[in-house]
Amino acid sequence: MSALTVTMDDGIAVIVFDAPGESVNIISRAVKNEFIALFQQLESDASIRAAVLMSGKPDSFVAGADIEEFLEWKTAAQAESASREGHALLDRLETLRTPVVAAINGACLGGGLETSLACAWRIATDHAKTVLGVPEVQIGLFPGAGGTQRLPRTVGLRVALDMILTGKNVRARKALQTGLVHEVVHPAILREVAVQRARELAAGTRKRNARSRPGGMRTVLLDDNPVGRSVVLRKAREQALKKTRGNYPAVLAAIDAVSASFHGRDHGFREEARLFGEMAMTPQCRELIFLFFATTALKKEAIGGVAPAPVERLGILGAGFMGSGIAAVAAQAGTMVRLKDADLVRVGKGLAAVRDLLQERLTRRHITRQEFADQRLLVGGTVDYAGFGGVDLVIEAVFEDLAVKHAVVREVEAVVPEWAVVASNTSTIPIARIAEASRRPERVLGMHFFSPVHRMPLLEVIPTPVTRPEVTAGAVAFGRSLGKTVIVVNDAPGFYVNRILAPYLNEAGALLDAGAAIDAVDDAMERFGFPVGPFTLLDEVGLDIAARSGAILHEAFGERMAPSQAMRAIVGAGRSGRKGKSGFYLYDENGKKGAVDSSVYALLPNATRSPFPVEEIQQRCALALANEAARTLEEGIVRSSRDGDIGAVFGIGFPPFRGGPFRWMDAMGVAKVVEALEELSARYAPRFTPSDLLVSMARREERFYPAEGKPV
């Protein structure tokens, strides 16, 4: 079946892009061939005066290129050739005899936005799902079909760099303000307006691709003259290096491609294709594409082969930071929420926190005022169990204490319906222990959200051996409805993510014991690719919370999970981190992080600091994490190396460009990983004793993933 269909409207060809059997439109090789044939028709048929390109999908204009075809590239020359083919296709669209109007409703991303930039006129709808962007940086690339060349000419250098280097989406109203689109209309009149604009373009009463971006002195000084542009480009490079630590080469290559656009059209397009080809062959691109396929496959995966029970009403026990965060994201998904805590003051604070999170989305124009009001109304508070009689799911987010959790499980099961599921948001306590207090343990499981809930994308769903399959499937489906990336892990202390995080943090503490400086350890792990260093993370999480979790894991796994002397001393001194404005770093009245709090060193057995090689810090912390990840796979805690890599990247910020701990070990070579662990174990036993799985794999020269082919 054809993806493109054409109907005529009094000399205007209305082209509808509707890829058969797909939820979104993507530009595949077959679709490109259809466009080539269509362009021939538009050029040769004199009865066609202009055209409109629109989508037959309800929520997608064009979602981008077919990334599966990227896997066919084996050399930089092949990727460069694909970029040149994209240039030729869109150059032809831009110079067609018949002007084409892009009528955009829904997601217009990547190659879709590049296609629209080559059109003579762009109209977007004000639908909530209409967004425009070039997210290629998220897979280690940049726009390669002319995007780095046409986008700066359309919206100006500063806006173009912001879009290309961040990969963020722009909503229709913002797109209008920047000149990315010429008009914004209601979806109901999109076709009518687009056809009218096509007629005007054909008649010459409207100029093709008329510049619509705002002017002003800043535009003149920074976008429209060589000196200003050189300043902007230099600053962009400086900021990119500071932010990425050089770990994402596509960011710098994108700046070079954009810069080339101001040195002649032919030169700019040649440089875009050349640099695109180089970036397509980088290890970073390979690993980021792996993550794309891995998360896409995970989101489509059925759980347990059973139909999930819907969740229309949610009860939350505990209106603190985690409980209010879960309530806010549930309200955003349209779920009715009942938020309970012990007294009205706590309930009031929880509701205020929900309001603030929704207000932030309103301020950022992610939702309308009406949506803000509607979502607030979905969340109600209570100090008793009023309203819990009809809930489908209860999530407890109370104090991390088994006795407290047992008490709330008994209380809530007395008032909720028989079909209701009880989930615990515990971060370390085994779910089977919590389910001991339940009358219906088959309807109990864990749903471990990460803090802050509205920003962290991962959710761990933890069934026990007796949890019913439909209960697990329902929790996964509900998590996905909240926009979360969901992994299912088996029940054990710390589950997966917190269990692999503990050795990483403990090793950072051991380095502190040995005389390393706080900021040196943090800086080394940020250079490795983590978003923040381990001590900054501990301050953010809360030293008291980390200590309680660490104690549970130490009890469960013995000496190799023992906390450092430094951690014990600092927690013992009453420091709690950022929330108490007393941790590894100094904090101002607003909680903004400052320099290292040097008074911490006086609490340590060894107050003297000495330099440590960056490579040693990185190796010790990263290998501690990866070795524990291998143990969880060996024990069946995590279902697959794929799930383990997704959990590490989305749960604790393991560097995405490394693919995850299992991909990282494959890249190093499992035998070399074991060799490095054995060397460290000789000095620091038992922390670095290689897992049996790694030893076995090294002996058999095995990998976690196939060496070739699709990386999932």
Buried (B, 14 or more C-beta within 10 A) or exposed (E): EEBBEBEEEEBBBBBBBBBEEEEBBBBBEEBBEBBEEBBEEBBEEEEBBBBBBBBBBEBBBBBBBBBEEBBEBEEBEBBBBBBBBBBBBBBBBBEBBBBBBBBBBBBBBBBBBBBBBBBBBBBBBBBBBBBBBBBBBBBBBBBBBBBBBBBBBBBBBBBBBBBBBBBBBBBBEBBBBBBBBBBBBEBEEBBEBBBBBBBBBBEEEBEEBEEBBEEEEEBEBBBEEEEBBEEBBEEBBEBBEEEBBEBBBBBBBBBBBBBBBBEEEEEBBBBBBBBBBBBBBBBBBBBBBBBBBBBEEBEEEEBBEBEBBEBEBBBBBBBBBBBBBBBBBBBBBEBBBBBBBEEEEBBEBBBEBBBEBBEEBBEEEBBEEEBBEBBBEBBBBBBEBEBBEEBBBBBBBBEBEBEEBBEBBEBBBEBBEEEBBBBBBBBBBBBBBBBEBBEBBBBBBBBBBBBEBBEBBBBBBBBBEBBBBBBBBBBBBBBBBBEBBBBBBBBBBBBBBBBBBBBBBBBBBBBBBBBBBBBBBBBBBBBBBBEBBBBBBBBBBBBBBBBBBBBBBBEBBEEBBBBBBBBBBBBEEEBBBBBBBBBBBBBEEEEEBEEBBEEBBEBBEEEEBEEBEBEEBBBBBBBBBBBBBBBBBBBEBBBBBBBBBBBBBBBBBBBBBBBBBBBBBBBBEBBEBBBBBBEBBEEBEEBBBBBEBBBBBBEEEEBBBEEEEEBB
